[in-house]
């Protein structure tokens, strides 16, 4: 689903060996890169008032949350040992929860503006007044 792995793998793997890089690190890096580029595109389009800002934000949010889910799934599936991550383990464990909550909040904001609730319209109006 989120990449291919060896189901018979029973030993934790290092990210420095060939198997660890091919099944965990490379797909995760491509997912992070695509999410970051989409986030920058969405931010630029939103700041310039481009009509494609909202669809780009939806795309970023879907790709970003899918990347987080796939990276988490593959780290468990491939038995990535946290000892091999070093201090990156703490960075990943803190950032994973913060980014997941951020994506959920962004989904809520996008859905609220899509339904046209009065609270969302008030936020949109106040933002547009500040810009003018």
mmCIF file of the C-alpha atoms, coordinates in Angstrom:
data_MODEL
# 
_entry.id   MODEL 
# 
loop_
_atom_site.group_PDB 
_atom_site.id 
_atom_site.type_symbol 
_atom_site.label_atom_id 
_atom_site.label_alt_id 
_atom_site.label_comp_id 
_atom_site.label_asym_id 
_atom_site.label_entity_id 
_atom_site.label_seq_id 
_atom_site.pdbx_PDB_ins_code 
_atom_site.Cartn_x 
_atom_site.Cartn_y 
_atom_site.Cartn_z 
_atom_site.occupancy 
_atom_site.B_iso_or_equiv 
_atom_site.pdbx_formal_charge 
_atom_site.auth_seq_id 
_atom_site.auth_comp_id 
_atom_site.auth_asym_id 
_atom_site.auth_atom_id 
_atom_site.pdbx_PDB_model_num 
ATOM 1   C CA . UNK A 1 1   ? 0.000   0.000   0.000  1.00 0.00 ? 1   UNK A CA 1 
ATOM 2   C CA . UNK A 1 2   ? 2.512   2.641   1.109  1.00 0.00 ? 2   UNK A CA 1 
ATOM 3   C CA . UNK A 1 3   ? 5.527   0.921   -0.405 1.00 0.00 ? 3   UNK A CA 1 
ATOM 4   C CA . UNK A 1 4   ? 6.832   -2.571  -0.568 1.00 0.00 ? 4   UNK A CA 1 
ATOM 5   C CA . UNK A 1 5   ? 8.605   -4.383  2.214  1.00 0.00 ? 5   UNK A CA 1 
ATOM 6   C CA . UNK A 1 6   ? 9.839   -7.805  3.184  1.00 0.00 ? 6   UNK A CA 1 
ATOM 7   C CA . UNK A 1 7   ? 7.248   -9.423  5.440  1.00 0.00 ? 7   UNK A CA 1 
ATOM 8   C CA . UNK A 1 8   ? 9.761   -12.040 6.608  1.00 0.00 ? 8   UNK A CA 1 
ATOM 9   C CA . UNK A 1 9   ? 12.067  -9.395  8.066  1.00 0.00 ? 9   UNK A CA 1 
ATOM 10  C CA . UNK A 1 10  ? 12.428  -10.125 11.749 1.00 0.00 ? 10  UNK A CA 1 
ATOM 11  C CA . UNK A 1 11  ? 15.546  -8.184  12.758 1.00 0.00 ? 11  UNK A CA 1 
ATOM 12  C CA . UNK A 1 12  ? 15.554  -4.399  13.186 1.00 0.00 ? 12  UNK A CA 1 
ATOM 13  C CA . UNK A 1 13  ? 17.352  -2.720  10.299 1.00 0.00 ? 13  UNK A CA 1 
ATOM 14  C CA . UNK A 1 14  ? 19.673  0.216   10.090 1.00 0.00 ? 14  UNK A CA 1 
ATOM 15  C CA . UNK A 1 15  ? 19.034  3.122   7.778  1.00 0.00 ? 15  UNK A CA 1 
ATOM 16  C CA . UNK A 1 16  ? 22.650  2.783   6.695  1.00 0.00 ? 16  UNK A CA 1 
ATOM 17  C CA . UNK A 1 17  ? 22.254  -0.580  5.015  1.00 0.00 ? 17  UNK A CA 1 
ATOM 18  C CA . UNK A 1 18  ? 20.914  -1.017  1.503  1.00 0.00 ? 18  UNK A CA 1 
ATOM 19  C CA . UNK A 1 19  ? 17.606  -2.552  2.598  1.00 0.00 ? 19  UNK A CA 1 
ATOM 20  C CA . UNK A 1 20  ? 16.822  0.250   5.067  1.00 0.00 ? 20  UNK A CA 1 
ATOM 21  C CA . UNK A 1 21  ? 17.483  2.970   2.531  1.00 0.00 ? 21  UNK A CA 1 
ATOM 22  C CA . UNK A 1 22  ? 15.416  1.349   -0.186 1.00 0.00 ? 22  UNK A CA 1 
ATOM 23  C CA . UNK A 1 23  ? 12.331  0.482   1.863  1.00 0.00 ? 23  UNK A CA 1 
ATOM 24  C CA . UNK A 1 24  ? 12.118  3.311   4.382  1.00 0.00 ? 24  UNK A CA 1 
ATOM 25  C CA . UNK A 1 25  ? 14.372  6.290   3.811  1.00 0.00 ? 25  UNK A CA 1 
ATOM 26  C CA . UNK A 1 26  ? 13.957  6.851   0.060  1.00 0.00 ? 26  UNK A CA 1 
ATOM 27  C CA . UNK A 1 27  ? 10.127  6.724   -0.116 1.00 0.00 ? 27  UNK A CA 1 
ATOM 28  C CA . UNK A 1 28  ? 9.907   8.848   3.041  1.00 0.00 ? 28  UNK A CA 1 
ATOM 29  C CA . UNK A 1 29  ? 12.278  11.426  1.567  1.00 0.00 ? 29  UNK A CA 1 
ATOM 30  C CA . UNK A 1 30  ? 10.280  11.662  -1.667 1.00 0.00 ? 30  UNK A CA 1 
ATOM 31  C CA . UNK A 1 31  ? 7.050   12.046  0.328  1.00 0.00 ? 31  UNK A CA 1 
ATOM 32  C CA . UNK A 1 32  ? 8.567   14.790  2.466  1.00 0.00 ? 32  UNK A CA 1 
ATOM 33  C CA . UNK A 1 33  ? 9.894   16.579  -0.608 1.00 0.00 ? 33  UNK A CA 1 
ATOM 34  C CA . UNK A 1 34  ? 6.567   16.462  -2.427 1.00 0.00 ? 34  UNK A CA 1 
ATOM 35  C CA . UNK A 1 35  ? 4.661   17.677  0.654  1.00 0.00 ? 35  UNK A CA 1 
ATOM 36  C CA . UNK A 1 36  ? 7.122   20.535  1.196  1.00 0.00 ? 36  UNK A CA 1 
ATOM 37  C CA . UNK A 1 37  ? 6.941   21.665  -2.432 1.00 0.00 ? 37  UNK A CA 1 
ATOM 38  C CA . UNK A 1 38  ? 3.138   21.537  -2.390 1.00 0.00 ? 38  UNK A CA 1 
ATOM 39  C CA . UNK A 1 39  ? 3.072   23.531  0.864  1.00 0.00 ? 39  UNK A CA 1 
ATOM 40  C CA . UNK A 1 40  ? 5.262   26.238  -0.679 1.00 0.00 ? 40  UNK A CA 1 
ATOM 41  C CA . UNK A 1 41  ? 3.094   26.333  -3.807 1.00 0.00 ? 41  UNK A CA 1 
ATOM 42  C CA . UNK A 1 42  ? -0.094  26.595  -1.718 1.00 0.00 ? 42  UNK A CA 1 
ATOM 43  C CA . UNK A 1 43  ? 1.376   29.374  0.405  1.00 0.00 ? 43  UNK A CA 1 
ATOM 44  C CA . UNK A 1 44  ? 2.533   31.340  -2.631 1.00 0.00 ? 44  UNK A CA 1 
ATOM 45  C CA . UNK A 1 45  ? -0.822  30.963  -4.361 1.00 0.00 ? 45  UNK A CA 1 
ATOM 46  C CA . UNK A 1 46  ? -2.732  31.968  -1.228 1.00 0.00 ? 46  UNK A CA 1 
ATOM 47  C CA . UNK A 1 47  ? -0.585  35.078  -0.746 1.00 0.00 ? 47  UNK A CA 1 
ATOM 48  C CA . UNK A 1 48  ? -1.015  36.173  -4.354 1.00 0.00 ? 48  UNK A CA 1 
ATOM 49  C CA . UNK A 1 49  ? -4.765  35.512  -4.340 1.00 0.00 ? 49  UNK A CA 1 
ATOM 50  C CA . UNK A 1 50  ? -4.545  32.865  -7.045 1.00 0.00 ? 50  UNK A CA 1 
ATOM 51  C CA . UNK A 1 51  ? -7.746  30.903  -7.662 1.00 0.00 ? 51  UNK A CA 1 
ATOM 52  C CA . UNK A 1 52  ? -5.777  27.634  -7.417 1.00 0.00 ? 52  UNK A CA 1 
ATOM 53  C CA . UNK A 1 53  ? -4.798  28.309  -3.787 1.00 0.00 ? 53  UNK A CA 1 
ATOM 54  C CA . UNK A 1 54  ? -7.562  26.218  -2.225 1.00 0.00 ? 54  UNK A CA 1 
ATOM 55  C CA . UNK A 1 55  ? -7.148  23.168  -4.509 1.00 0.00 ? 55  UNK A CA 1 
ATOM 56  C CA . UNK A 1 56  ? -3.379  23.290  -3.967 1.00 0.00 ? 56  UNK A CA 1 
ATOM 57  C CA . UNK A 1 57  ? -3.925  23.457  -0.205 1.00 0.00 ? 57  UNK A CA 1 
ATOM 58  C CA . UNK A 1 58  ? -6.243  20.436  -0.400 1.00 0.00 ? 58  UNK A CA 1 
ATOM 59  C CA . UNK A 1 59  ? -3.646  18.555  -2.437 1.00 0.00 ? 59  UNK A CA 1 
ATOM 60  C CA . UNK A 1 60  ? -0.854  19.461  -0.006 1.00 0.00 ? 60  UNK A CA 1 
ATOM 61  C CA . UNK A 1 61  ? -2.924  18.366  2.969  1.00 0.00 ? 61  UNK A CA 1 
ATOM 62  C CA . UNK A 1 62  ? -3.872  15.030  1.412  1.00 0.00 ? 62  UNK A CA 1 
ATOM 63  C CA . UNK A 1 63  ? -0.310  14.272  0.249  1.00 0.00 ? 63  UNK A CA 1 
ATOM 64  C CA . UNK A 1 64  ? 1.207   15.446  3.543  1.00 0.00 ? 64  UNK A CA 1 
ATOM 65  C CA . UNK A 1 65  ? -1.059  13.354  5.751  1.00 0.00 ? 65  UNK A CA 1 
ATOM 66  C CA . UNK A 1 66  ? -0.658  10.347  3.454  1.00 0.00 ? 66  UNK A CA 1 
ATOM 67  C CA . UNK A 1 67  ? 3.125   10.734  3.659  1.00 0.00 ? 67  UNK A CA 1 
ATOM 68  C CA . UNK A 1 68  ? 3.017   10.817  7.469  1.00 0.00 ? 68  UNK A CA 1 
ATOM 69  C CA . UNK A 1 69  ? 0.791   7.745   7.544  1.00 0.00 ? 69  UNK A CA 1 
ATOM 70  C CA . UNK A 1 70  ? 2.951   5.804   5.077  1.00 0.00 ? 70  UNK A CA 1 
ATOM 71  C CA . UNK A 1 71  ? 6.204   6.724   6.854  1.00 0.00 ? 71  UNK A CA 1 
ATOM 72  C CA . UNK A 1 72  ? 4.798   5.606   10.195 1.00 0.00 ? 72  UNK A CA 1 
ATOM 73  C CA . UNK A 1 73  ? 3.420   2.405   8.683  1.00 0.00 ? 73  UNK A CA 1 
ATOM 74  C CA . UNK A 1 74  ? 6.688   1.545   6.927  1.00 0.00 ? 74  UNK A CA 1 
ATOM 75  C CA . UNK A 1 75  ? 8.773   2.203   10.046 1.00 0.00 ? 75  UNK A CA 1 
ATOM 76  C CA . UNK A 1 76  ? 6.723   -0.409  11.915 1.00 0.00 ? 76  UNK A CA 1 
ATOM 77  C CA . UNK A 1 77  ? 6.501   -2.781  8.944  1.00 0.00 ? 77  UNK A CA 1 
ATOM 78  C CA . UNK A 1 78  ? 10.250  -2.675  8.288  1.00 0.00 ? 78  UNK A CA 1 
ATOM 79  C CA . UNK A 1 79  ? 11.151  -2.858  11.987 1.00 0.00 ? 79  UNK A CA 1 
ATOM 80  C CA . UNK A 1 80  ? 13.146  0.373   12.029 1.00 0.00 ? 80  UNK A CA 1 
ATOM 81  C CA . UNK A 1 81  ? 15.052  0.332   15.299 1.00 0.00 ? 81  UNK A CA 1 
ATOM 82  C CA . UNK A 1 82  ? 14.836  3.750   17.044 1.00 0.00 ? 82  UNK A CA 1 
ATOM 83  C CA . UNK A 1 83  ? 18.431  3.286   18.225 1.00 0.00 ? 83  UNK A CA 1 
ATOM 84  C CA . UNK A 1 84  ? 19.560  3.659   14.602 1.00 0.00 ? 84  UNK A CA 1 
ATOM 85  C CA . UNK A 1 85  ? 17.765  6.990   14.284 1.00 0.00 ? 85  UNK A CA 1 
ATOM 86  C CA . UNK A 1 86  ? 19.846  8.624   16.995 1.00 0.00 ? 86  UNK A CA 1 
ATOM 87  C CA . UNK A 1 87  ? 18.589  12.060  17.982 1.00 0.00 ? 87  UNK A CA 1 
ATOM 88  C CA . UNK A 1 88  ? 16.327  12.060  14.926 1.00 0.00 ? 88  UNK A CA 1 
ATOM 89  C CA . UNK A 1 89  ? 14.072  9.726   16.903 1.00 0.00 ? 89  UNK A CA 1 
ATOM 90  C CA . UNK A 1 90  ? 13.080  12.591  19.217 1.00 0.00 ? 90  UNK A CA 1 
ATOM 91  C CA . UNK A 1 91  ? 12.612  14.956  16.313 1.00 0.00 ? 91  UNK A CA 1 
ATOM 92  C CA . UNK A 1 92  ? 10.383  12.437  14.546 1.00 0.00 ? 92  UNK A CA 1 
ATOM 93  C CA . UNK A 1 93  ? 8.349   11.548  17.637 1.00 0.00 ? 93  UNK A CA 1 
ATOM 94  C CA . UNK A 1 94  ? 7.599   15.211  18.452 1.00 0.00 ? 94  UNK A CA 1 
ATOM 95  C CA . UNK A 1 95  ? 7.088   16.408  14.884 1.00 0.00 ? 95  UNK A CA 1 
ATOM 96  C CA . UNK A 1 96  ? 4.859   13.496  13.901 1.00 0.00 ? 96  UNK A CA 1 
ATOM 97  C CA . UNK A 1 97  ? 2.197   14.384  16.436 1.00 0.00 ? 97  UNK A CA 1 
ATOM 98  C CA . UNK A 1 98  ? 2.421   18.130  15.760 1.00 0.00 ? 98  UNK A CA 1 
ATOM 99  C CA . UNK A 1 99  ? 2.209   17.694  11.973 1.00 0.00 ? 99  UNK A CA 1 
ATOM 100 C CA . UNK A 1 100 ? -0.691  15.233  12.254 1.00 0.00 ? 100 UNK A CA 1 
ATOM 101 C CA . UNK A 1 101 ? -2.664  17.664  14.413 1.00 0.00 ? 101 UNK A CA 1 
ATOM 102 C CA . UNK A 1 102 ? -1.788  20.465  11.979 1.00 0.00 ? 102 UNK A CA 1 
ATOM 103 C CA . UNK A 1 103 ? -3.126  18.479  9.031  1.00 0.00 ? 103 UNK A CA 1 
ATOM 104 C CA . UNK A 1 104 ? -6.342  17.651  10.909 1.00 0.00 ? 104 UNK A CA 1 
ATOM 105 C CA . UNK A 1 105 ? -6.863  21.330  11.824 1.00 0.00 ? 105 UNK A CA 1 
ATOM 106 C CA . UNK A 1 106 ? -6.210  22.352  8.221  1.00 0.00 ? 106 UNK A CA 1 
ATOM 107 C CA . UNK A 1 107 ? -8.760  19.777  7.008  1.00 0.00 ? 107 UNK A CA 1 
ATOM 108 C CA . UNK A 1 108 ? -11.286 21.233  9.473  1.00 0.00 ? 108 UNK A CA 1 
ATOM 109 C CA . UNK A 1 109 ? -10.619 24.770  8.211  1.00 0.00 ? 109 UNK A CA 1 
ATOM 110 C CA . UNK A 1 110 ? -10.898 23.710  4.577  1.00 0.00 ? 110 UNK A CA 1 
ATOM 111 C CA . UNK A 1 111 ? -14.136 21.840  5.223  1.00 0.00 ? 111 UNK A CA 1 
ATOM 112 C CA . UNK A 1 112 ? -15.554 24.777  7.185  1.00 0.00 ? 112 UNK A CA 1 
ATOM 113 C CA . UNK A 1 113 ? -14.862 27.234  4.363  1.00 0.00 ? 113 UNK A CA 1 
ATOM 114 C CA . UNK A 1 114 ? -16.295 24.741  1.882  1.00 0.00 ? 114 UNK A CA 1 
ATOM 115 C CA . UNK A 1 115 ? -19.614 24.563  3.696  1.00 0.00 ? 115 UNK A CA 1 
ATOM 116 C CA . UNK A 1 116 ? -19.797 28.344  4.017  1.00 0.00 ? 116 UNK A CA 1 
ATOM 117 C CA . UNK A 1 117 ? -20.352 28.531  7.766  1.00 0.00 ? 117 UNK A CA 1 
ATOM 118 C CA . UNK A 1 118 ? -20.680 32.071  9.231  1.00 0.00 ? 118 UNK A CA 1 
ATOM 119 C CA . UNK A 1 119 ? -17.535 31.631  11.341 1.00 0.00 ? 119 UNK A CA 1 
ATOM 120 C CA . UNK A 1 120 ? -15.471 30.768  8.275  1.00 0.00 ? 120 UNK A CA 1 
ATOM 121 C CA . UNK A 1 121 ? -16.903 33.726  6.375  1.00 0.00 ? 121 UNK A CA 1 
ATOM 122 C CA . UNK A 1 122 ? -15.994 36.037  9.269  1.00 0.00 ? 122 UNK A CA 1 
ATOM 123 C CA . UNK A 1 123 ? -12.398 34.812  9.205  1.00 0.00 ? 123 UNK A CA 1 
ATOM 124 C CA . UNK A 1 124 ? -12.197 35.194  5.421  1.00 0.00 ? 124 UNK A CA 1 
ATOM 125 C CA . UNK A 1 125 ? -13.665 38.708  5.608  1.00 0.00 ? 125 UNK A CA 1 
ATOM 126 C CA . UNK A 1 126 ? -11.282 39.798  8.381  1.00 0.00 ? 126 UNK A CA 1 
ATOM 127 C CA . UNK A 1 127 ? -8.283  38.483  6.458  1.00 0.00 ? 127 UNK A CA 1 
ATOM 128 C CA . UNK A 1 128 ? -9.333  40.241  3.272  1.00 0.00 ? 128 UNK A CA 1 
ATOM 129 C CA . UNK A 1 129 ? -9.872  43.522  5.167  1.00 0.00 ? 129 UNK A CA 1 
ATOM 130 C CA . UNK A 1 130 ? -6.360  43.369  6.582  1.00 0.00 ? 130 UNK A CA 1 
ATOM 131 C CA . UNK A 1 131 ? -4.912  42.800  3.129  1.00 0.00 ? 131 UNK A CA 1 
ATOM 132 C CA . UNK A 1 132 ? -6.630  45.840  1.659  1.00 0.00 ? 132 UNK A CA 1 
# 
